[in-house]
Amino acid sequence: MHATDGALAQWLSQARIAEDRLTAEQRGLLQCAFAFRERCGDDYYSNRLLSHFLLHCDSKLKVAQIARLVGISRPTASHQQDLSSKEAIQAAHHRMAGRPHGKLLPRYAGPIAEFILTHADATRYDIIDFIERTWGQRVSTVALHHFCKKFGLDRATRAEATAPKPSAAPPSAERTPAEPRTLETVPPSQPVPLPPPPFSRRGRNTRARSS
């Protein structure tokens, strides 16, 4: 028991975790994590499973502390925070399978697009497995990202294409009906002036005396 406590204290000391600052729950959790490490070893798969558990079990430990406990870098631990359990296992499988190789050809775009549209929840590792099953090519996630971006199959391009676009024309303002024009009328008490006849003087005409 004392030997186990000494090894646990050394493990925590290497991760720069002050044992006296841990809560009772954190100490019990780290004792179980250390027992898992002693039982399963510190290989890549064990470290990946242990780090995924510690990052998602609400241990109140900092990401840098967990990274030092399992022997990974701080950016790698931060990246693993966004992965689901399925993605973490898929990533470990592809990582241990060796360096990916193979080339994505333009003729793959149609079947890959169909697979993405019919499997809305497919991860990038699911797409890589589909490529390997269909054409026998193993490709990297970076190559798949550039290929999907080139042919408009990445998530950002697909989300932009399906987003509703605002109408170009501005909403027409409500037009108020024009008031009808009223004809000017002459009061009934005044006579209506008549226009003068053509080729006539406006003055009064008098007959000239005959000689």
C-alpha positions in Angstrom: 0.0 0.0 0.0 2.8 2.4 0.9 4.6 1.5 -2.3 1.5 2.3 -4.3 1.1 5.6 -2.5 4.7 6.5 -3.2 4.3 5.7 -6.9 1.1 7.7 -7.0 2.8 10.7 -5.3 5.7 10.4 -7.8 3.3 10.4 -10.7 1.5 13.4 -9.5 4.8 15.2 -8.8 6.0 14.6 -12.3 2.8 16.2 -13.6 3.4 19.2 -11.2 0.1 18.5 -9.3 0.2 19.4 -5.6 -1.3 16.5 -3.8 -2.3 18.6 -0.8 -4.4 20.9 -3.0 -6.6 18.1 -4.4 -10.1 17.5 -3.1 -11.2 14.1 -1.8 -13.0 13.4 -5.1 -10.0 14.4 -7.2 -7.7 12.2 -5.1 -10.0 9.2 -5.4 -10.3 9.8 -9.2 -6.6 10.0 -9.7 -6.0 6.9 -7.6 -8.3 5.0 -10.0 -6.6 6.6 -13.0 -3.2 5.5 -11.6 -4.5 1.9 -11.0 -5.7 1.9 -14.6 -2.3 3.0 -15.8 -0.6 0.4 -13.7 -2.9 -2.3 -15.0 -3.0 -1.4 -18.7 0.3 0.3 -19.2 1.3 3.6 -20.8 1.0 2.7 -24.4 -0.7 4.9 -27.0 -4.1 3.3 -26.7 -4.1 3.4 -22.9 -3.0 7.0 -22.8 -5.6 8.0 -25.4 -8.4 6.3 -23.4 -7.3 7.7 -20.1 -6.8 11.2 -21.4 -10.3 11.1 -23.1 -11.8 10.0 -19.8 -10.1 12.6 -17.7 -11.0 15.4 -20.1 -14.7 14.5 -20.1 -15.4 13.3 -16.6 -15.7 16.8 -15.0 -12.6 16.2 -12.8 -12.0 20.0 -12.4 -8.4 19.4 -13.4 -6.8 21.8 -15.8 -6.1 20.6 -19.3 -2.4 21.2 -18.9 -2.4 19.0 -15.8 -4.1 16.1 -17.6 -1.7 16.5 -20.5 1.3 16.1 -18.2 -0.3 13.1 -16.4 -0.7 11.1 -19.6 2.4 12.5 -21.4 0.9 14.4 -24.3 1.2 18.1 -25.3 -1.1 20.8 -24.2 -2.4 21.5 -27.8 -3.1 17.8 -28.3 -5.1 17.6 -25.1 -7.1 20.7 -26.1 -7.9 19.2 -29.5 -9.1 16.0 -27.9 -11.7 18.0 -25.9 -13.8 18.4 -29.0 -13.8 14.7 -30.0 -16.5 12.3 -29.1 -15.7 8.8 -27.9 -16.3 7.4 -31.3 -13.9 9.9 -32.9 -11.3 9.3 -30.3 -11.3 5.6 -30.9 -11.3 6.1 -34.7 -8.4 8.6 -34.4 -6.4 6.1 -32.3 -7.1 3.4 -34.9 -5.9 5.5 -37.8 -2.9 6.7 -35.8 -1.7 3.3 -34.9 -2.4 1.9 -38.4 0.6 3.7 -39.8 1.2 6.8 -42.0 -1.8 7.2 -44.4 -1.0 7.0 -48.1 -3.0 7.0 -51.3 -4.3 9.8 -53.5 -7.8 11.2 -53.8 -8.8 11.4 -57.5 -11.4 13.8 -58.9 -13.7 10.9 -59.9 -14.1 10.1 -56.2 -16.0 13.4 -55.6 -19.4 12.1 -56.8 -19.5 9.0 -54.6 -18.0 10.9 -51.6 -20.6 13.6 -52.0 -23.4 11.0 -52.1 -22.0 9.3 -49.0 -21.8 12.7 -47.1 -25.4 13.6 -48.1 -26.8 10.2 -47.1 -24.8 10.1 -43.9 -25.4 13.5 -42.3 -23.7 12.5 -39.0 -20.7 10.9 -40.6 -17.3 12.0 -39.2 -14.2 12.5 -41.2 -13.0 9.1 -40.1 -16.2 7.5 -41.4 -15.5 9.1 -44.8 -11.9 7.8 -44.7 -13.2 4.3 -44.0 -15.7 4.7 -46.8 -12.8 5.6 -49.2 -10.7 2.7 -48.1 -13.7 0.2 -48.5 -14.6 1.6 -51.9 -11.3 2.2 -53.6 -8.7 0.5 -51.3 -7.0 3.9 -50.6 -6.0 5.1 -47.2 -5.8 8.9 -47.0 -5.0 11.4 -44.3 -7.4 13.7 -42.7 -5.5 16.7 -44.1 -5.8 15.3 -47.7 -9.5 14.7 -47.1 -10.0 18.3 -45.8 -8.3 19.8 -48.9 -10.2 17.5 -51.2 -13.6 18.4 -49.7 -12.8 22.1 -49.7 -11.8 21.9 -53.4 -15.1 20.3 -54.5 -17.3 22.2 -52.0 -18.0 19.2 -49.8 -16.7 20.7 -46.5 -19.1 21.6 -43.8 -18.7 25.4 -44.2 -19.5 25.4 -47.9 -22.4 23.0 -47.5 -23.9 25.1 -44.6 -23.5 28.3 -46.8 -25.2 26.7 -49.7 -28.2 25.5 -47.7 -28.6 28.7 -45.7 -31.6 30.8 -46.7 -30.5 33.9 -48.7 -32.2 37.2 -48.0 -34.1 38.7 -50.9 -32.2 41.3 -53.0 -35.2 43.7 -53.4 -36.0 45.8 -50.3 -39.4 45.3 -48.9 -41.8 47.7 -50.7 -43.2 50.4 -48.5 -46.9 50.4 -48.1 -48.3 52.9 -50.5 -51.1 55.2 -49.3 -53.8 55.7 -51.8 -53.6 59.0 -53.5 -56.3 61.5 -52.6 -58.7 62.1 -55.6 -58.2 65.5 -57.2 -61.2 67.7 -56.8 -62.3 69.9 -59.7 -62.5 73.5 -59.1 -66.1 74.6 -59.2 -67.5 78.1 -59.6 -69.9 79.2 -56.9 -73.5 79.1 -58.2 -74.1 82.8 -57.3 -71.6 84.0 -60.0 -72.2 83.7 -63.8 -69.9 81.5 -65.7 -67.8 83.7 -68.0 -68.1 82.8 -71.7 -65.1 83.1 -74.0 -65.3 85.8 -76.7 -66.3 84.8 -80.3 -63.5 84.5 -82.8 -62.2 87.6 -84.7 -64.1 90.0 -82.6 -63.0 92.9 -80.5 -63.5 92.9 -76.8 -64.9 96.5 -77.0 -68.5 97.6 -77.8 -69.3 98.0 -81.5 -71.3 101.1 -82.8 -72.6 101.8 -86.2 -71.1 104.6 -88.3 -73.3 107.4 -89.6 -74.4 107.1 -93.2 -73.7 110.1 -95.5 
